[in-house]
Amino acid sequence: MNENNTVPETAVDPVCGKTIDPRKAKIASSDDKGTHYFCSEVCRRRFDNADAKTKKGFWERYTDRLKKTHCTQTPPECR
């Protein structure tokens, strides 16, 4: 979530990479990193059951996808 504690307009499923609207997402999971939105129960289960090394791989791919999704002009905060 962003600074004013509202749901973002888009999110990326950290498992499969699908861009989804979290305001309409029916499947979410929370952990110490925040709330994660998923396109399916299969992706949520896969994320929740993953070990730390696998989750790290999910997060690396997730952040790469977020940069592509949210930063079309590559502003300084996205470098």
C-alpha positions as CSV (number, residue, x, y, z in Angstrom):
1,M,0.0,0.0,0.0
2,N,1.1,3.5,-0.5
3,E,1.7,6.3,2.1
4,N,-1.9,7.3,2.5
5,N,-2.9,3.7,3.2
6,T,-5.1,3.2,0.1
7,V,-5.2,0.3,-2.2
8,P,-3.0,0.8,-5.3
9,E,-4.7,0.8,-8.8
10,T,-2.6,-2.0,-10.1
11,A,-0.6,-4.9,-8.5
12,V,1.4,-7.7,-9.9
13,D,0.8,-11.3,-8.8
14,P,4.3,-12.2,-7.4
15,V,4.0,-15.8,-8.6
16,C,2.8,-15.6,-12.2
17,G,3.4,-11.9,-13.0
18,K,-0.2,-11.1,-14.1
19,T,-1.2,-7.5,-13.6
20,I,-4.4,-7.3,-11.6
21,D,-6.6,-4.6,-10.1
22,P,-6.3,-5.1,-6.3
23,R,-9.5,-3.2,-5.7
24,K,-11.3,-6.1,-7.5
25,A,-9.0,-8.9,-6.4
26,K,-10.7,-11.6,-4.4
27,I,-7.5,-13.4,-3.3
28,A,-4.9,-11.8,-1.1
29,S,-2.4,-12.8,1.5
30,S,-0.5,-10.7,4.0
31,D,2.9,-11.2,5.6
32,D,5.7,-9.0,7.0
33,K,6.2,-7.4,3.6
34,G,2.6,-6.3,3.3
35,T,-0.5,-7.4,1.4
36,H,0.0,-9.4,-1.8
37,Y,-2.7,-9.8,-4.4
38,F,-3.1,-13.0,-6.5
39,C,-5.0,-13.9,-9.7
40,S,-5.9,-17.3,-8.4
41,E,-5.9,-19.5,-5.3
42,V,-3.2,-21.6,-7.0
43,C,-0.8,-18.7,-7.1
44,R,-1.6,-17.7,-3.5
45,R,-1.0,-21.2,-2.2
46,R,2.2,-21.5,-4.2
47,F,3.4,-18.2,-2.6
48,D,2.3,-19.1,0.9
49,N,3.9,-22.5,0.8
50,A,7.2,-21.4,-0.8
51,D,10.4,-21.5,1.2
52,A,12.5,-18.4,1.7
53,K,14.8,-19.0,-1.4
54,T,11.8,-19.4,-3.7
55,K,10.1,-16.4,-2.3
56,K,13.2,-14.3,-2.9
57,G,13.0,-15.4,-6.6
58,F,9.4,-14.4,-6.6
59,W,10.3,-11.0,-5.2
60,E,13.1,-10.3,-7.6
61,R,10.8,-11.1,-10.6
62,Y,8.0,-9.1,-8.9
63,T,10.1,-5.9,-8.5
64,D,11.3,-6.2,-12.1
65,R,7.7,-6.4,-13.3
66,L,6.6,-3.5,-11.1
67,K,9.3,-1.3,-12.6
68,K,8.0,-2.2,-16.1
69,T,4.4,-1.8,-15.1
70,H,4.6,1.5,-13.2
71,C,7.6,3.3,-14.7
72,T,7.2,3.8,-18.4
73,Q,9.6,6.8,-18.6
74,T,12.1,5.5,-16.0
75,P,11.9,8.3,-13.5
76,P,14.8,8.6,-11.0
77,E,12.9,6.7,-8.3
78,C,12.6,3.6,-10.6
79,R,16.3,3.3,-11.4
